[in-house]
Amino acid sequence: MIGKDILFQLSVRSVRLHLLRSVLAALGIVIGVVAIAAMGMMGANMTLSVTEDLSKMANILVVRAYTGGGGGFMGPGGGGSQGGGSSQGSDEEMITEDQFRDIEGIAARYGTVYFVHSQSDTIEIGDSWGRATIFGLDPAVIPDILELADGEYPKSTTSVVIGPRLVQRFGLKLGSKLDIGDSDEGTTTTVRVVGILSERGMTMDLNTDSAIIGSEKLYTGIYGEEGEYDQVTIAVDDLDQVATVKEEILTQLNKKKEEVTVQDSSRMLETITSTLGTLTSFVMAIAGISLMVAAVSIFNVMMMSVTERVREIGILRSIGTQRSDVRRMFLYEASILGLVGGGIGAVMSLVIGYVVVLGMVGTTEFFFAGESLWYIPFAVAVGVIICIVSGVYPAWQASNLDPIEALRAE
């Protein structure tokens, strides 16, 4: 048993004799462990939180007409170079009715397939005005893809549902009337609000928080474009089948020439989680500097211990103690400092890490998840290893002292 090892007992005795110095050295390890664990847990909780939010839309495929150009991607109404939510006055290619039927025939068995009309236009509410994205959808699909906070879904060509930000900006409520279009040009359409949508935030399919959603007939009655769609969206039931659906659409529709492009929202999830992982590693590396400082402190303590125990080392060597035993004695001492500092740091990491995660991420829902808590033993292991490595040279120097010279030391 290591507890009965005389060399281990001598190491414990040395720590006790120089308790204040040992505590200060261990404190450096405590700070380093807490810093690494807290930063790691913060990054893990941020990644898990973002992943959960984005995974809700990771099963979305967006099909658009091929234009031959590149560009960023956001859902309609999001302001992306392709999905800015406005086709007015542009020569953008549109998805045709025949293409939509082909896509529906391929993907309907995998999930929900629906077309999207979108247009950015002026809206007027009394004396107030602004701009909003107008969506035209199949009325039968709207209840399946959009969640209401209040009211009901549109049942006529003059009723619409609106996003929560429009409610805040213009003070709209159920029953409110608004005009779509510019009254100065004499082309407006009056609609009535029958429902208010729940907040969705940024999504890959429809950015509805500042939008007006009505039936396809309402949209085509205002803008035309009958049988032409800005995009076709597929909400795949099984996330594992997203790649299959994408491949089938591209294979079938682009058989002779490039007709459509398919954007896979799961790639955005991979990119974001990868970026968060890189940021977490970078922050942890910065926190690890405190452990480097602690390593210097441990090294200094161990060198002082060797200097103060020269005669003790000389006696041990003169009675037949092997050099390897002397090295082990000092490595025991370094390990004790590392284990004590790491243990205290582990306990403090739970408390401080919880506060950091709550303050920086805003939720502790994932704090006790395995991906989060594993940073505690990881930080402790790093701290202990650094302590032992810091004690290697002092231990080696102690074991190589000449016994005769060591006995002569004052």
KEROSE-877691 format. One record per residue (C-alpha): residue number from 1; residue in one letter; x, y, z negated. Coordinates in pm, 1 decimal. Example, Ala and Ser with C-alpha at 12.3 -4.5 7.8 and 13.67 -1.06 7.14 Angstrom:
(1 A (1230.0 -450.0 -780.0))
(2 S (1367.0 -106.0 -714.0))
This chain:
(1 M (0.0 0.0 0.0))
(2 I (130.3 342.0 95.3))
(3 G (7.9 488.9 -236.0))
(4 K (250.4 262.3 -423.9))
(5 D (542.1 343.7 -194.0))
(6 I (807.2 522.0 -406.2))
(7 L (899.7 737.5 -106.7))
(8 F (539.6 850.6 -67.6))
(9 Q (521.6 930.3 -440.1))
(10 L (836.2 1139.8 -411.0))
(11 S (677.1 1329.2 -121.6))
(12 V (363.6 1398.2 -327.3))
(13 R (582.6 1514.4 -614.7))
(14 S (764.0 1758.4 -387.9))
(15 V (434.5 1904.9 -267.1))
(16 R (315.3 1950.0 -625.4))
(17 L (639.7 2112.3 -740.6))
(18 H (609.1 2373.8 -465.3))
(19 L (230.7 2395.0 -464.2))
(20 L (191.6 2759.3 -359.5))
(21 R (432.1 2720.4 -68.9))
(22 S (261.4 2399.7 39.0))
(23 V (-84.4 2557.4 15.6))
(24 L (22.8 2850.3 232.7))
(25 A (168.3 2612.4 490.9))
(26 A (-148.5 2400.8 491.0))
(27 L (-357.1 2718.2 523.2))
(28 G (-205.1 2775.7 865.9))
(29 I (-326.5 2431.5 969.7))
(30 V (-671.9 2507.8 827.9))
(31 I (-698.1 2826.5 1034.4))
(32 G (-578.9 2651.4 1349.0))
(33 V (-818.5 2359.3 1308.1))
(34 V (-1113.7 2590.9 1243.1))
(35 A (-1026.6 2810.7 1541.9))
(36 I (-997.3 2520.1 1785.7))
(37 A (-1303.4 2334.8 1654.0))
(38 A (-1524.1 2646.0 1641.1))
(39 M (-1430.1 2757.3 1993.2))
(40 G (-1471.5 2404.7 2126.5))
(41 M (-1813.8 2364.9 1966.1))
(42 M (-1922.2 2704.9 2096.1))
(43 G (-1824.0 2606.9 2450.9))
(44 A (-1989.2 2265.7 2420.5))
(45 N (-2313.7 2412.2 2288.8))
(46 M (-2315.1 2676.5 2561.0))
(47 T (-2259.1 2410.3 2826.8))
(48 L (-2528.1 2180.1 2686.2))
(49 S (-2777.4 2466.0 2657.6))
(50 V (-2715.5 2590.3 3011.3))
(51 T (-2716.6 2235.7 3148.0))
(52 E (-3054.4 2163.3 2992.0))
(53 D (-3202.0 2480.7 3139.4))
(54 L (-3054.9 2423.1 3484.0))
(55 S (-3127.9 2050.8 3492.1))
(56 K (-3497.1 2138.5 3498.7))
(57 M (-3440.8 2270.4 3849.5))
(58 A (-3153.8 2043.5 3956.0))
(59 N (-3402.5 1826.5 4146.5))
(60 I (-3488.5 2109.6 4387.5))
(61 L (-3402.3 2103.8 4757.1))
(62 V (-3458.8 2414.3 4967.7))
(63 V (-3483.1 2376.8 5344.9))
(64 R (-3434.2 2679.3 5569.1))
(65 A (-3401.6 2727.0 5941.8))
(66 Y (-3043.9 2709.3 6067.6))
(67 T (-2913.8 3056.2 6156.9))
(68 G (-2554.4 2971.7 6234.5))
(69 G (-2428.0 3195.6 5953.3))
(70 G (-2309.9 3144.5 5594.5))
(71 G (-2397.2 3337.1 5286.2))
(72 G (-2494.2 3305.1 4929.8))
(73 F (-2805.2 3134.7 4811.6))
(74 M (-3072.2 3232.6 4570.0))
(75 G (-3439.3 3151.7 4554.4))
(76 P (-3684.0 3387.3 4723.2))
(77 G (-3709.5 3713.2 4540.8))
(78 G (-3362.6 3665.0 4393.1))
(79 G (-3174.8 3904.5 4615.1))
(80 G (-2941.5 3651.0 4782.1))
(81 S (-2815.2 3706.0 5131.6))
(82 Q (-3049.1 3444.3 5266.8))
(83 G (-3313.8 3429.5 5002.6))
(84 G (-3370.3 3793.1 4928.1))
(85 G (-3740.8 3747.9 4943.4))
(86 S (-3792.9 3962.6 5247.9))
(87 S (-3827.1 3874.7 5611.0))
(88 Q (-3980.3 4204.5 5710.6))
(89 G (-3809.7 4369.1 5999.6))
(90 S (-3555.1 4089.4 6035.9))
(91 D (-3486.7 3840.3 6311.4))
(92 E (-3437.9 3548.4 6073.0))
(93 E (-3527.6 3207.7 6204.1))
(94 M (-3831.8 3052.7 6040.7))
(95 I (-3935.9 2697.3 5967.8))
(96 T (-4204.4 2600.7 6219.0))
(97 E (-4523.3 2406.4 6148.8))
(98 D (-4384.4 2102.7 6334.9))
(99 Q (-4061.1 2111.6 6132.2))
(100 F (-4260.9 2137.2 5810.1))
(101 R (-4464.7 1830.1 5905.7))
(102 D (-4143.8 1639.6 5982.9))
(103 I (-3993.5 1737.8 5646.8))
(104 E (-4316.2 1646.4 5469.3))
(105 G (-4321.7 1308.2 5639.6))
(106 I (-3967.8 1236.5 5518.5))
(107 A (-3982.3 1374.8 5164.8))
(108 A (-4344.5 1341.5 5048.5))
(109 R (-4281.3 995.2 4905.6))
(110 Y (-3999.0 1131.2 4691.3))
(111 G (-4181.0 1426.0 4532.9))
(112 T (-4376.1 1745.5 4597.0))
(113 V (-4321.5 1923.1 4930.4))
(114 Y (-4453.5 2273.6 4989.6))
(115 F (-4395.4 2565.7 5223.1))
(116 V (-4318.4 2918.5 5108.3))
(117 H (-4409.1 3248.8 5271.1))
(118 S (-4226.5 3544.1 5115.8))
(119 Q (-4215.6 3916.2 5175.8))
(120 S (-4090.8 4217.8 4981.3))
(121 D (-4344.3 4500.1 4990.0))
(122 T (-4471.3 4811.6 4814.9))
(123 I (-4743.3 4771.7 4553.4))
(124 E (-4963.0 5044.7 4406.3))
(125 I (-5148.4 5036.5 4075.4))
(126 G (-5342.9 5356.5 4028.6))
(127 D (-5091.6 5639.5 4042.4))
(128 S (-4796.5 5403.9 3990.4))
(129 W (-4607.2 5221.4 4259.2))
(130 G (-4310.4 4992.8 4299.3))
(131 R (-4189.4 4693.3 4493.8))
(132 A (-4248.8 4323.8 4441.4))
(133 T (-4204.8 3995.2 4622.9))
(134 I (-4527.6 3858.7 4769.7))
(135 F (-4548.2 3481.3 4795.9))
(136 G (-4797.5 3287.9 5004.5))
(137 L (-4845.5 2924.7 4901.6))
(138 D (-5085.6 2639.8 4955.6))
(139 P (-5351.2 2692.7 4681.8))
(140 A (-5354.7 2318.5 4611.5))
(141 V (-4982.9 2321.8 4525.7))
(142 I (-4976.5 2631.5 4302.6))
(143 P (-5103.6 2451.7 3985.8))
(144 D (-4840.7 2178.9 4032.1))
(145 I (-4539.6 2409.8 4047.5))
(146 L (-4631.4 2719.2 3843.6))
(147 E (-4728.7 2738.9 3476.9))
(148 L (-4981.4 2994.2 3353.7))
(149 A (-4945.4 3190.4 3032.4))
(150 D (-5300.1 3324.4 3064.3))
(151 G (-5594.5 3322.8 3304.1))
(152 E (-5654.1 3089.2 3595.3))
(153 Y (-5510.4 3002.9 3933.6))
(154 P (-5627.6 3193.8 4244.9))
(155 K (-5935.2 3047.3 4411.2))
(156 S (-6002.0 3310.0 4676.8))
(157 T (-5807.4 3516.7 4928.2))
(158 T (-5844.4 3828.4 4711.3))
(159 S (-5715.8 3680.1 4383.9))
(160 V (-5352.9 3645.7 4277.2))
(161 V (-5134.5 3546.5 3984.6))
(162 I (-4844.6 3769.0 3881.7))
(163 G (-4513.2 3739.4 3697.7))
(164 P (-4466.5 3863.1 3339.4))
(165 R (-4225.6 4141.5 3436.8))
(166 L (-4491.5 4307.0 3651.4))
(167 V (-4721.5 4295.5 3349.6))
(168 Q (-4458.5 4477.8 3144.5))
(169 R (-4369.7 4731.7 3413.3))
(170 F (-4720.2 4834.1 3511.6))
(171 G (-4931.5 4736.1 3212.5))
(172 L (-5136.7 4492.7 3419.7))
(173 K (-5384.4 4251.6 3264.5))
(174 L (-5640.0 3995.6 3375.4))
(175 G (-5891.6 4166.0 3601.6))
(176 S (-5655.1 4447.3 3704.9))
(177 K (-5661.2 4548.4 4071.1))
(178 L (-5358.5 4643.6 4276.4))
(179 D (-5289.5 4738.8 4634.8))
(180 I (-5031.4 4557.9 4843.9))
(181 G (-4877.3 4782.1 5110.1))
(182 D (-4810.8 5153.2 5149.2))
(183 S (-5121.8 5372.6 5132.1))
(184 D (-4937.4 5648.4 5320.0))
(185 E (-4928.1 5419.9 5620.7))
(186 G (-5293.8 5329.6 5574.4))
(187 T (-5225.8 4956.2 5551.0))
(188 T (-5310.6 4824.1 5206.5))
(189 T (-5483.6 4513.4 5077.7))
(190 T (-5654.3 4517.4 4738.1))
(191 V (-5623.0 4206.5 4521.6))
(192 R (-5733.3 4119.0 4170.7))
(193 V (-5516.0 3962.1 3900.4))
(194 V (-5671.6 3635.6 3776.4))
(195 G (-5366.2 3481.1 3610.5))
(196 I (-5035.0 3568.4 3446.0))
(197 L (-4744.0 3327.1 3486.4))
(198 S (-4512.1 3205.5 3214.7))
(199 E (-4160.0 3344.6 3232.1))
(200 R (-3931.0 3125.0 3442.0))
(201 G (-3606.7 3320.1 3466.5))
(202 M (-3376.7 3260.8 3762.6))
(203 T (-3471.4 2948.7 3955.8))
(204 M (-3364.8 2788.1 4281.2))
(205 D (-3711.2 2760.9 4431.5))
(206 L (-3925.8 3064.6 4341.2))
(207 N (-3823.7 3367.2 4136.4))
(208 T (-4172.4 3458.8 4021.4))
(209 D (-4113.5 3681.1 3718.0))
(210 S (-4147.1 3997.7 3930.2))
(211 A (-4366.1 3849.4 4201.6))
(212 I (-4723.5 3827.1 4320.6))
(213 I (-4844.7 3482.5 4426.0))
(214 G (-5148.1 3429.4 4640.8))
(215 S (-5287.5 3184.6 4891.5))
(216 E (-5147.4 3128.9 5238.2))
(217 K (-5458.4 3289.3 5388.6))
(218 L (-5404.3 3606.4 5186.2))
(219 Y (-5042.6 3624.0 5299.2))
(220 T (-5105.0 3557.6 5667.9))
(221 G (-5395.7 3800.9 5661.6))
(222 I (-5151.2 4074.7 5559.4))
(223 Y (-4830.3 3978.9 5740.8))
(224 G (-4924.1 3724.7 6003.7))
(225 E (-4652.5 3459.1 6042.1))
(226 E (-4913.0 3183.4 6058.2))
(227 G (-4741.9 2849.1 6108.6))
(228 E (-4401.1 2998.7 6024.7))
(229 Y (-4240.0 2961.6 5684.5))
(230 D (-3945.1 3125.3 5512.4))
(231 Q (-3854.6 2797.6 5348.8))
(232 V (-3974.7 2453.7 5255.0))
(233 T (-3913.4 2340.7 4898.3))
(234 I (-3895.5 1982.6 4776.6))
(235 A (-3924.2 1902.7 4405.9))
(236 V (-3782.1 1549.2 4391.2))
(237 D (-3928.5 1330.8 4116.6))
(238 D (-3609.3 1130.8 4056.8))
(239 L (-3287.9 1333.0 4025.2))
(240 D (-3087.2 1034.6 4153.1))
(241 Q (-3270.0 1051.9 4486.3))
(242 V (-3184.9 1416.1 4565.1))
(243 A (-2882.8 1322.7 4776.6))
(244 T (-3085.2 1059.2 4963.5))
(245 V (-3363.4 1302.8 5051.3))
(246 K (-3113.3 1565.5 5163.8))
(247 E (-2930.7 1318.2 5386.4))
(248 E (-3253.1 1190.8 5546.4))
(249 I (-3373.9 1542.7 5628.4))
(250 L (-3043.0 1646.9 5781.3))
(251 T (-3016.8 1323.1 5979.2))
(252 Q (-3369.8 1339.5 6120.4))
(253 L (-3407.5 1710.9 6193.5))
(254 N (-3051.3 1782.2 6305.3))
(255 K (-3030.5 1477.9 6530.0))
(256 K (-2996.0 1675.2 6855.2))
(257 K (-2893.4 2018.5 6728.9))
(258 E (-2867.4 2216.0 6406.6))
(259 E (-3223.1 2308.8 6317.9))
(260 V (-3224.2 2333.7 5938.8))
(261 T (-2995.5 2372.2 5641.1))
(262 V (-3061.0 2206.3 5306.1))
(263 Q (-2943.2 2362.5 4983.0))
(264 D (-2901.3 2131.7 4686.8))
(265 S (-2953.8 2300.4 4350.4))
(266 S (-2761.5 2027.6 4167.1))
(267 R (-2438.7 2166.9 4313.5))
(268 M (-2499.4 2493.6 4132.9))
(269 L (-2533.8 2297.1 3808.9))
(270 E (-2200.2 2124.8 3870.3))
(271 T (-2030.3 2455.8 3950.5))
(272 I (-2162.0 2631.4 3641.2))
(273 T (-2078.2 2347.0 3402.3))
(274 S (-1729.7 2321.1 3553.3))
(275 T (-1677.7 2694.8 3506.0))
(276 L (-1797.9 2680.1 3146.0))
(277 G (-1563.4 2387.6 3081.0))
(278 T (-1269.3 2585.4 3217.1))
(279 L (-1358.6 2887.7 3002.6))
(280 T (-1390.4 2665.7 2694.3))
(281 S (-1046.9 2515.3 2755.1))
(282 F (-898.4 2862.4 2801.4))
(283 V (-1052.0 2992.4 2476.9))
(284 M (-934.7 2682.0 2290.5))
(285 A (-583.4 2733.6 2425.1))
(286 I (-585.3 3086.4 2283.6))
(287 A (-714.0 2952.2 1949.8))
(288 G (-435.3 2693.7 1959.0))
(289 I (-179.1 2972.6 1923.3))
(290 S (-268.1 2980.2 1554.5))
(291 L (-155.0 2617.4 1529.5))
(292 M (175.9 2710.9 1689.5))
(293 V (220.1 2971.5 1415.4))
(294 A (130.9 2704.2 1160.0))
(295 A (391.2 2473.1 1313.3))
(296 V (661.8 2733.1 1254.9))
(297 S (544.2 2764.5 893.7))
(298 I (553.1 2388.1 841.8))
(299 F (898.3 2369.1 997.2))
(300 N (1020.4 2640.8 762.3))
(301 V (872.3 2466.5 456.6))
(302 M (1029.3 2135.8 551.6))
(303 M (1372.0 2291.6 611.0))
(304 M (1349.7 2460.7 269.9))
(305 S (1251.7 2127.5 116.4))
(306 V (1557.3 1960.2 268.6))
(307 T (1785.0 2234.3 140.1))
(308 E (1641.9 2216.2 -212.6))
(309 R (1660.8 1835.4 -230.1))
(310 V (2013.5 1778.7 -105.4))
(311 R (2126.9 1624.0 -435.7))
(312 E (1815.8 1405.0 -447.7))
(313 I (1892.3 1284.8 -95.1))
(314 G (2254.1 1217.4 -197.1))
(315 I (2140.3 1005.3 -492.5))
(316 L (1893.4 808.7 -280.8))
(317 R (2156.0 741.6 -16.9))
(318 S (2417.3 640.5 -278.1))
(319 I (2187.9 371.7 -422.6))
(320 G (2134.9 215.6 -83.3))
(321 T (1835.2 399.0 60.7))
(322 Q (1840.7 373.6 437.9))
(323 R (1838.5 674.0 666.9))
(324 S (1505.9 561.3 809.8))
(325 D (1359.5 569.2 456.7))
(326 V (1481.2 926.1 402.6))
(327 R (1325.1 1029.5 732.5))
(328 R (1002.1 857.8 633.1))
(329 M (995.3 1044.5 300.5))
(330 F (1002.0 1384.5 471.8))
(331 L (758.5 1279.6 739.0))
(332 Y (524.1 1172.1 458.5))
(333 E (546.3 1523.3 318.8))
(334 A (466.7 1681.1 655.2))
(335 S (177.1 1437.7 700.8))
(336 I (34.9 1525.9 358.5))
(337 L (32.4 1894.6 449.6))
(338 G (-131.5 1814.2 783.9))
(339 L (-397.7 1583.6 639.7))
(340 V (-489.5 1820.8 357.5))
(341 G (-503.3 2118.0 594.5))
(342 G (-693.4 1917.7 854.5))
(343 G (-944.6 1784.9 601.1))
(344 I (-1021.5 2128.9 462.7))
(345 G (-1032.5 2265.2 817.7))
(346 A (-1283.4 1996.4 921.3))
(347 V (-1524.7 2092.2 641.7))
(348 M (-1486.4 2462.9 712.7))
(349 S (-1532.3 2399.9 1085.6))
(350 L (-1882.5 2270.0 1023.3))
(351 V (-1981.5 2587.3 841.4))
(352 I (-1793.8 2843.6 1050.0))
(353 G (-1867.3 2659.6 1374.3))
(354 Y (-2240.2 2664.0 1297.0))
(355 V (-2231.1 3040.6 1240.5))
(356 V (-2026.3 3100.8 1557.6))
(357 V (-2258.2 2887.2 1771.3))
(358 L (-2567.8 3056.1 1631.1))
(359 G (-2422.6 3402.1 1690.3))
(360 M (-2271.6 3343.8 2035.2))
(361 V (-2509.1 3090.0 2192.8))
(362 G (-2827.3 3188.7 2010.0))
(363 T (-2933.5 2832.9 1930.5))
(364 T (-2797.4 2541.2 1726.7))
(365 E (-3016.7 2284.1 1898.7))
(366 F (-2712.7 2092.6 2023.9))
(367 F (-2476.3 2163.1 1732.8))
(368 F (-2490.2 1806.6 1598.1))
(369 A (-2465.6 1645.1 1941.6))
(370 G (-2167.3 1416.6 1993.6))
(371 E (-2024.8 1643.8 2265.7))
(372 S (-2012.9 1925.1 2009.9))
(373 L (-1898.7 1748.6 1691.8))
(374 W (-1612.6 1561.3 1855.7))
(375 Y (-1411.5 1884.6 1861.6))
(376 I (-1372.7 1856.8 1483.1))
(377 P (-1174.0 1528.2 1478.6))
(378 F (-994.2 1648.2 1790.9))
(379 A (-879.8 1968.2 1616.3))
(380 V (-783.0 1774.4 1302.0))
(381 A (-578.8 1526.6 1508.1))
(382 V (-399.9 1810.9 1688.1))
(383 G (-325.7 1978.7 1353.2))
(384 V (-184.8 1661.1 1195.4))
(385 I (25.6 1578.8 1500.9))
(386 I (172.1 1930.0 1504.2))
(387 C (260.3 1895.0 1134.5))
(388 I (437.0 1564.6 1189.8))
(389 V (621.9 1694.5 1496.0))
(390 S (728.6 2001.1 1296.9))
(391 G (872.9 1772.3 1029.9))
(392 V (1073.2 1551.9 1267.1))
(393 Y (1385.0 1768.7 1288.9))
(394 P (1405.7 1846.2 914.2))
(395 A (1357.5 1473.3 842.3))
(396 W (1628.3 1383.5 1091.4))
(397 Q (1865.0 1640.5 940.3))
(398 A (1797.7 1510.1 588.6))
(399 S (1866.6 1150.8 690.3))
(400 N (2199.8 1247.3 845.0))
(401 L (2339.9 1422.7 537.8))
(402 D (2666.7 1273.0 415.7))
(403 P (2593.0 1109.3 74.8))
(404 I (2920.7 1225.1 -80.7))
(405 E (2876.9 1584.0 34.5))
(406 A (2513.1 1577.5 -76.9))
(407 L (2613.0 1467.7 -430.1))
(408 R (2858.9 1759.0 -453.8))
(409 A (2590.1 2015.7 -367.5))
(410 E (2482.9 2251.2 -642.9))
